[in-house]
Amino acid sequence: MYKSKLLQKLGQKQLLTQKQIQALHIIQMPLSKLEEEVNNLILENVFLKIEKNDMELYSLDRMEYITEQISEKISYIEKIKPIFLAIIPDHLEKAGEEILNYIDNKGILSVTKKELFKKLKISKKDLNLLLYTLKELGPTGFAEESLEKAIELRKKSGEIGLPLSSLENLDNISYINSSPDIIFYKKGNKIIWEINIPELPEVDEIYLNNLKKLNDRKTQKYIEKEMEKLSLLKSSLKKRKEYMEILAQFIIDTNNEFLLKNINPRKFGIREVANHLNISPSTMSRIVSTKYFMNTNNIIFPFSVIFNTKDSQKNTRKIIFDFIKKHMNLSDSKISSLLNSELNIKVSRRTINKYKNLIKRGEDN
């Protein structure tokens, strides 16, 4: 009897864990893949109403803003140029301007890295820095040496098409790199946002009730299975939207100038933002992974422009060292406990001891 109850509890725990895994998967998914997931569910689920109007994807305010901006004609390269030149070191500004001339309308380098090295007359380290910055600013596959490599990278991240695909023609306002999860635009003197997220159709209650009246075991199982999938997807989409809204407000609060003028982006570490927003670092990492936002100039950026994992690691290490320096008289286990309770940073007692020794030797930088 006891064994039976234990197995039942373990089974329930496993089921719950599986649901959590599916929910996290939906939160982390690129928007293009999420839309595909939703469309597949609609096709499989016979009791959902299929009524979709593409013009309802944006509010009237957003549509009005788009029509006001549509007359602007500038390439994606020109749009990212100001921020690219603002980010790179001053001594590379001339080379930075020149390297943009070697990116074609697909977003691929028109010459090899070896040829670039000769043309720009800069060190390999500086060339790698310029290319790395461009790749961080652009969509997946942007500024790669070959089209094959770019397409391969995009497939791995769940994206299709070329790094830069024009909206209508080569003279249009910008290039699509991926569907933005957050769309920022101006309304009067304010910056507001909309979350781009698939919407599920309503359940056709009449058809569903007729199915239930069949009293067929297979049909009942089908209904239960599909309703469970629908319920999980609805709750996951709701949670995803909530997270996106939190990030949208954070970006407005911290990067107003960047949203308006494409300059001076303020970067933050994943853990730093997670602690500020009271979200676990692992969840925060999933939220920003393979996500994009569109600023008020209709330029689409990856979240990595603002949220930087490498910076997070450096920032966290410095925070830990500074904390230990203030509490050198305490035991390793006590410091470990305080870091967890006060800063929500988990560090083992052994690591604390190692860092203490580095501080004593002056090797903590």
N, C-alpha and C positions, 0 to 999 in steps of 0.2 A: 504493500500500500504506500509506504513511505517512498519507495523507489519510483512508483508510478507518478506520485505528486512531484517528485524532484525532476523527473523527465519532462513532465508537463510544464514546470516552471522554466526549465532550460529551453524548451521548445518555444515558449512565449518570448523569452529573452532573445533568442535567435531571430524570431520573426520581427521583433521590434528593431533589433540591430540592422536587419536587412532593409527595413523601411527607412531607417535613418540614413543608411548608405545610399539608397535610391534618391532620397531628398537632397543629400549633399551633392550627388552626381548632377541633379537638375540645376542646383544653385551654381555649380562650377561650369556647366556646359556653355560653349560659345552660343551666341544668339541664333546663328544660322542652323546649328545642330538642334537647338531647342525647338525652333520652328518646325523642323523636320519631325521631331519627336511628337509634337502636338498634332501635326497633320496626320501622322501615322495612327495616332489614337483616334482621331476623328473618323478616319477611313475604316478602322476596325470596329468602332462602336456604332451599331446600327440605330441606337435610340438617342443619338445627338442630333439636334437641329443644325443644319449647315446653312447659315445665313451670314455671309461676310461681305462687308463693303470696304474696299481698300481705302476709300476716302475718309473712313472713320478712324484710321490709324493715328491721325493727328487731330488735335483740337482746332477749332476755327482760328484761335490766336496764332497757333503754330503755322497753319496754312497761309495766313495773311503775312506772317513774317517771311516765309519761304518765297512767296510771290514778290515781296519787296526786295529780296536779296537776289532774285534770279537773273537780274540784268548784269550783275557783276561777272566778268569773264577773266578768270585767272587760273593758271594751272596749279596742281597740287604742289609741285616743286617750288613755285613762287610763294605759295602760301606758307610752307614750312621754312622757307629761307630765313626770315627774321629770327625765329626761335633757334634755328640751327646755329646761326652766327652768334647769337647771344650766349649759347651754351658752351661752345668750343673756346679754348684759350685764345687770347688776343693774337699771339704770334702765328696762329693757324687761320686767321680770318681770310687772308688772300687765297690760300689753298682751299679753304672751305667753299668760297664762292666758285672757284674753278671746278671743284669736284662735282658740283651740281650740274655742270654742263655735260658730264659724262654719264648721266642717268637718262635712259630713253623713256618714251611715253608709256611703257609697260611697267616702269619702276625698276628696271634691271640695268646694271653697269654696261655701258657700250664698249668698254675696253677691259682688259684683264688687270688684276692688281699689280702685276709686274710692270705693265705699261703705265699705269697710274703713278707708280713709284718714280718712274723716269720723268713723266710729264710734270708732276707737282714738285719734284725736287725736295722732298721732305723725308724724314726718317721713317722706317717701317713702323715704329711705335706710334708716331703721329698719324700715319696713314690708317693704321688699325683703329686709332681713337676716332678719327673722322667717320670711318665706315661703321663703327659700333654705334656712334651717336645717331647716324642716319637710320640705322636699323631699329634703334629704340624709338625714334620719332615716327617712323613709317609703319605700314601694315606688315604682316608676316610675309617674308620673302622679298621685302623692299631692299634695294641696293645690294642684291646678291650678284655674284660674278656670272652666273648663267641662269637662263630661264628654267632649265630642268631642276636646278637646285631650289629655286624659288617655289616652283610648283610642288616639289617634294615636301618642303617645309610647311606649305599651306595645307597639304593633304594631312600631314601629321597633326596639325592643330585643328582639323575639322573644317577648314575653309576651302572654298572652290574659286576657280578663276585666277586671273593674273593679279599681281600685287596692286596695280592701278587699272581699274576699268572705268571708263568715262560714263557719266550719267546718261548722256545722249550722244555727244560727239566730242571731238578733241578741243573744241572751243568753249565747252561748257564751264560752269562755275568751279567745279572741283572734281575730284575723282573719288569713287567709292573704294574703300579698302575692305570694309566689313560693316555690317549693320551696327549702328551705335546703340548701346544699351541705355545711355542717357543722352538726351538732346537738350542742350541749353540754348535759350534764345532771349532776346530783350523784349520787355513789355514796358514801355515808358522808360523810366530810369532804373528799373529793376531787372535782374537776371532771374529767370524762372526756368523750370525744367519739366520735361516729360519723360517717363520711363517707357522705353520701347520693349514691350513684353507681349508674347502671344496671348490671345484671349480664347477661352474655351466656349464653344456654343452651349446653349441651354439644353437640358435634357427634355426630350419630347415625352412628357408625362403620359399622354394618351396612348402613344405607341408602347411605352414601357409597361403600362398597366395591362394592355392587351397581351403582351408577352408573358407577363406573370400569370395570367389566367389560363395559360396553356397547361400548367401543372406538369410540365415535362422536366425531368431531372437534369438533363443536359442543358436545357434552356435556362433553368434556375442557376445552375453552376456558372454558365456563361454570364448571366446578369450580375451575379455576385462578384465574379472576377473583374468584369469591366467597370463596375461601380467602385470597386476598391482601387483600381488603377486610376480612375477619374478623380476620386477623393484625394489620393496621394499627390497626383499631379497638381490639383487645385491648391492644396495646402503648400506645396513646394513653390509654386509660382507666386503665391501670396508672400511667402517668406523671402523669395528672391527679390520681389518688388520692394519689400520693406527695407532690405539691405541696400538696394540701389538708391532709395530715397535718402537713407542716412548718409551714403557716400556723396550724393548730389549736393546735399546741404553742406557737407564738410568741404567739398571742392569750392563751392561758392564762398564759404567763409574764409578759406585759406588761399584761393587762387583766382580772385576776382579779376586782376589785371591780365592774367594769362587767358582767361575765358574771353575777355574783350579784345585784347591786342596781340595775342599769340606770343607774348614776351614774359620773361622772368618767371618760369614755373617754379614753384616751391615744392621740393621733393620731401617725402616722408618715408620712414621705414615702416614696414608692415607691422612690426610689434608696437612701435610708437603709436600708430593710428589705432591699432586694436585695443591698446590700453586706454586710449583717450575715448574711444567709442564703446568701451566695455564689451568688446567682442573677442573671442579667443583668437590668437594669432593664426592658428590653422584654418579657422573659418574665414578670417580676413583674407588669407592667401587664396582660398577657393573663390571668394567673392570677386577679387580683382583679376583672377586668372582668365586670360583670353577674352577680356572685356574691352569695350571701346566707348568713348564719349565724343559728342560733337559740340564744338564750342560755338559762340555766337557768330563766328565768321564762316560757319558751315565746313569747318575742317574737322576731320575725324582723327582722333588720337587714341593710342592704346593707353590703358590705365597705368602702364609702366612708366609713362612720362612723369607721373606724380608719385606713384607708390613703388618704392624700390626695395627689393628684398636684400640686396647687398648692403645698402645703406642701413637697413634694419639690423643686420648682423653686426656691423661696425658700431652703430649707436648702442645696441644692447650690451656689447662687450665693454664699452666705455662706462655705461651706467653701472654695470656690475663692479668694475674696478673702482669707480668713485665711491660706491656704497661700501665696499670692503675697506677702503682707506679710512673711512670715517668710523669703522667698527673693528679696527685691528685688534683691540683688546678682548673682543668676544671670541667664543669658541667657533670652530668651523660649522658645527651643526646649528648653532644659534644664528649665525649669519645666514645660513641656507634657509632656515625657517623664516627669518625676517624678510629676506628677499621675496619669498613666496607670498607672505601675508601682506607686505606693504607695497611691493611693486609687481606682484603677479608674475614673477620670473623664477622658474624652477632651475636650481643649480645644485648639483650633488655636493656633499661634504668634501669629497675627494678633490673636486674641481676648485672649491673654495680654498683648500689648502695649497693647491698648485698656484692659484692666482696670488695668494698671500706671499709665497716664495718669490714669484716674479716681481711683486711690488717691492719686496725687501732688496732685491738685486737691481732695482731700477729698470726692469725690462717690461713694464706695463704699457708702454706706448706702441 
